Amino acid sequence: MKKAILGAVLTMAAMGTLAATRQDVESSAVVNGTIVLAKDGTVQSAVIDNPAKYGQAIADFVHNAAMQWHFQPVLQDGQPVVAKASMHARVVLKQKPDGNFEVRIKGASFGDDDPNDTSTLHNSPLNKKLVPDYPMAAIKERVQGTVYLALHVDRSGHVTDAVALQVNLGVLGQEGTLKRYREILARSACQAANRWTYEIPTTGKLAQQNSWTVRVPVIYNLNVWGAPKPDHTWQTYIPGPYTPAPWVDKPDANAADAIADGTVQTDGAGPTLLPTGSNHG
């Protein structure tokens, strides 16, 4: 294994010895890349960005899985075309009862938050001034984690509802304690998100909708003052339960956290992976 993967495994093993239930602990990374789709929706090529960042074995694993995926053909003026799209695949490492580790792709999302793309939603510049407060209770107890939000956005660009789909915690504790930590972080993230606004689509298939769903990760990390920023490519955590957004017709638990940090994912944007396509290796 490459150093990055080995480090994730060792961290996970150490965390697992202290967790209330060892099987709850997992490590994961969002592997970024690019796919090219043929006119029939099959994958012509898949390229992983910076394979050494994840380890060549993981990069090869995602590449091989991506080559087996099948998408709805991408249409332009009603005709199928060759299409290129970014890819973000959540790869999970988890220890099995026999001590070995399994590797799987939990979910994937496609398309980037390109500010020049008028067919998807984009952050309003004002959102940068409305960042979530780090709850003092979480700071005192050294609680870190990531809240994966689903936001309902109306045609004025305002958020009308916010739901924490999943909260992954980088802290140990009994389930009752972890539940309280998740609620603290989720409340902070949702309170900020309810004040956010977005630039709505003006072109493409999403432009005529009355509302949209966007997914956004909100990260709570405690950094040591003056210390170099840590590498968060691989994260070890206790995954939280999935809570579907009530306004979404077909919620996808596997895609809840399959989104790159610092991005906004608009549901319905980008190519659509068919159910027969494999999301697991």
C-alpha positions in Angstrom: 0.0 0.0 0.0 1.1 3.6 -0.6 1.9 5.7 2.5 -1.3 7.7 2.3 -3.5 4.5 2.4 -1.3 2.9 5.1 -1.7 6.0 7.3 -5.4 5.9 6.9 -5.6 2.2 7.9 -3.3 2.7 10.9 -5.4 5.7 12.1 -8.6 3.7 11.6 -7.2 0.7 13.5 -6.1 2.9 16.4 -9.5 4.7 16.5 -11.3 1.4 16.3 -9.7 0.1 19.5 -11.3 2.9 21.4 -14.7 3.1 19.7 -17.8 1.8 21.3 -18.2 -0.6 18.3 -15.1 -1.2 16.3 -17.1 -2.0 13.1 -18.4 1.6 13.0 -15.1 3.1 12.2 -14.1 3.7 8.5 -11.7 5.7 6.5 -12.5 7.3 3.1 -11.3 9.7 0.5 -13.1 11.4 -2.4 -11.2 10.4 -5.5 -11.5 13.0 -8.2 -11.1 12.5 -11.9 -12.6 12.8 -15.4 -14.7 10.5 -17.5 -15.5 10.6 -21.2 -18.8 9.1 -22.2 -19.6 7.5 -25.6 -22.8 8.4 -27.4 -24.5 5.2 -26.0 -23.6 6.2 -22.4 -20.7 3.8 -21.9 -17.4 5.1 -20.5 -14.8 5.6 -23.2 -12.1 6.7 -20.8 -11.5 7.5 -17.1 -8.6 9.5 -15.7 -7.8 9.9 -12.0 -6.4 13.2 -11.0 -3.1 12.9 -9.1 -3.2 9.1 -8.4 -0.3 9.3 -5.9 -2.5 11.4 -3.7 -4.7 8.4 -3.0 -2.3 5.5 -3.7 -2.0 3.8 -7.1 -3.9 0.8 -5.9 -6.9 3.0 -5.0 -6.6 5.0 -8.2 -6.6 1.8 -10.3 -9.6 0.4 -8.3 -11.7 3.5 -9.1 -10.5 3.6 -12.7 -11.5 0.0 -13.3 -14.9 0.5 -11.6 -15.6 3.6 -13.7 -14.9 1.8 -16.9 -17.8 -0.5 -16.1 -20.4 2.2 -15.4 -23.2 3.0 -17.9 -25.0 6.4 -18.1 -28.0 7.8 -19.8 -26.8 9.1 -23.1 -26.0 12.8 -23.0 -28.2 14.7 -25.5 -27.5 17.9 -27.3 -30.4 19.3 -29.5 -32.1 15.9 -28.9 -29.1 13.9 -30.3 -26.7 11.8 -28.3 -23.2 13.2 -28.1 -19.8 12.3 -26.7 -19.5 14.1 -23.4 -16.8 14.8 -20.8 -17.6 15.2 -17.1 -15.7 15.4 -13.8 -16.1 12.5 -11.3 -16.0 12.4 -7.5 -16.1 8.9 -6.1 -16.2 8.2 -2.3 -13.8 5.2 -1.6 -14.3 3.6 1.8 -11.9 1.4 3.7 -13.4 -0.6 6.5 -12.0 -3.3 8.7 -13.7 -6.7 8.6 -14.2 -9.0 11.6 -11.2 -11.1 10.5 -8.9 -8.1 10.7 -8.5 -7.6 7.0 -9.8 -4.5 5.2 -12.4 -4.2 2.5 -12.4 -1.5 -0.1 -15.6 -0.2 -1.9 -16.9 2.8 -3.8 -19.8 4.0 -1.7 -21.2 6.5 -4.2 -20.2 9.0 -6.9 -21.2 12.4 -8.2 -20.5 14.0 -11.5 -20.0 17.6 -12.7 -18.1 20.5 -11.2 -19.2 23.8 -9.7 -17.9 25.8 -12.7 -18.8 29.5 -12.2 -19.1 29.9 -16.0 -21.7 27.1 -16.3 -25.1 28.7 -16.4 -27.0 25.3 -16.3 -26.4 24.7 -12.6 -26.7 26.6 -9.3 -23.8 28.6 -7.9 -22.9 30.1 -4.5 -23.8 33.8 -4.1 -20.6 35.7 -3.1 -22.4 36.8 0.1 -22.4 33.2 1.3 -18.7 33.5 2.1 -19.6 36.0 4.8 -22.2 33.7 6.3 -20.0 30.8 7.4 -21.3 28.5 10.1 -20.2 29.3 13.7 -18.1 26.5 15.3 -20.3 25.7 18.3 -18.5 26.4 21.5 -19.7 23.1 23.0 -18.0 21.3 20.1 -14.8 23.3 20.5 -14.6 22.6 24.3 -15.1 18.9 23.7 -12.7 18.8 20.7 -15.4 17.6 18.3 -14.6 17.5 14.6 -16.7 16.3 11.7 -18.4 17.0 8.4 -22.0 17.8 7.9 -23.4 16.9 4.5 -26.4 19.2 3.8 -29.2 19.0 1.3 -30.7 22.5 0.6 -34.0 23.3 -1.1 -33.6 26.5 -3.2 -36.5 28.4 -4.8 -36.6 30.5 -7.9 -35.5 33.6 -6.0 -32.3 31.7 -5.1 -33.2 31.6 -1.4 -32.8 28.4 0.7 -36.3 27.4 1.9 -35.3 24.2 3.7 -32.1 22.6 4.9 -31.5 19.0 6.1 -28.4 17.4 7.4 -28.3 14.2 5.3 -25.4 12.8 7.3 -22.9 13.8 9.9 -19.5 12.0 10.1 -17.6 12.5 13.3 -13.9 12.3 13.9 -14.4 11.7 17.6 -15.1 8.7 19.8 -17.8 8.0 22.3 -20.9 6.1 23.1 -23.9 6.4 20.8 -25.8 8.8 23.0 -22.8 11.1 23.1 -22.2 10.9 19.4 -25.8 11.7 18.7 -25.5 14.9 20.7 -22.4 15.9 18.8 -24.1 15.3 15.5 -27.1 17.4 16.5 -24.8 20.3 17.6 -22.9 20.3 14.3 -26.0 19.8 12.2 -27.8 22.7 13.9 -24.9 25.0 13.3 -24.7 24.1 9.6 -28.4 24.3 9.0 -28.7 27.7 10.7 -26.0 29.2 8.5 -27.4 27.5 5.3 -30.9 28.9 5.8 -29.4 32.4 5.2 -27.5 31.4 2.0 -28.6 32.4 -1.5 -27.7 30.9 -4.9 -27.5 32.0 -8.5 -30.1 29.8 -10.3 -29.7 28.1 -13.7 -30.6 30.2 -16.7 -29.8 27.6 -19.4 -30.1 23.9 -19.9 -32.5 21.2 -18.6 -32.7 22.6 -15.1 -33.5 26.2 -15.9 -37.3 25.7 -16.1 -37.7 24.1 -12.7 -39.5 25.9 -9.8 -36.9 24.7 -7.2 -33.7 22.8 -6.9 -31.8 20.7 -4.5 -28.1 21.3 -3.9 -25.7 19.3 -1.7 -23.0 21.0 0.3 -20.4 19.7 2.8 -19.7 21.8 5.9 -16.4 20.9 7.6 -15.6 21.4 11.2 -11.9 21.0 11.8 -9.8 22.1 14.8 -6.4 23.2 13.7 -3.4 24.0 15.8 -2.4 27.7 15.6 0.7 28.2 13.4 0.8 24.5 12.4 0.8 23.4 8.8 -2.6 22.6 7.4 -3.1 18.9 7.7 -3.8 16.7 4.7 -7.4 15.6 4.8 -7.4 13.5 1.7 -8.1 10.4 3.8 -10.4 10.9 6.8 -11.1 8.4 9.6 -14.5 8.8 11.3 -17.6 7.3 12.7 -20.3 7.6 9.9 -23.6 9.0 11.0 -27.1 7.7 10.0 -28.6 8.9 6.8 -31.6 11.2 7.0 -33.3 11.8 3.6 -34.5 15.2 2.5 -38.3 15.1 2.7 -38.8 17.0 -0.6 -36.6 14.6 -2.7 -38.5 11.9 -4.6 -35.7 9.4 -4.9 -33.2 10.0 -2.1 -29.8 8.3 -2.6 -28.0 7.4 0.7 -24.9 6.3 -1.1 -24.4 9.7 -2.7 -25.0 11.7 0.5 -21.2 12.2 1.1 -19.9 11.6 -2.4 -19.1 15.3 -3.0 -15.7 17.1 -3.1 -14.9 19.5 -0.3 -15.6 23.1 -1.1 -18.1 22.4 -3.9 -21.8 22.7 -4.6 -23.5 19.7 -6.2 -26.8 20.4 -8.0 -29.1 17.4 -8.2 -29.9 16.6 -11.8 -26.8 18.3 -13.2 -24.2 16.3 -15.1 -24.6 12.8 -16.5 -27.0 10.3 -14.9 -25.5 6.9 -13.8 -28.0 4.2 -14.6 -29.0 1.8 -11.7 -27.5 -1.1 -13.6 -24.1 0.6 -13.4 -22.0 -0.7 -10.5 -21.1 1.7 -7.7 -19.2 -1.0 -5.9 -16.0 -2.9 -6.6 
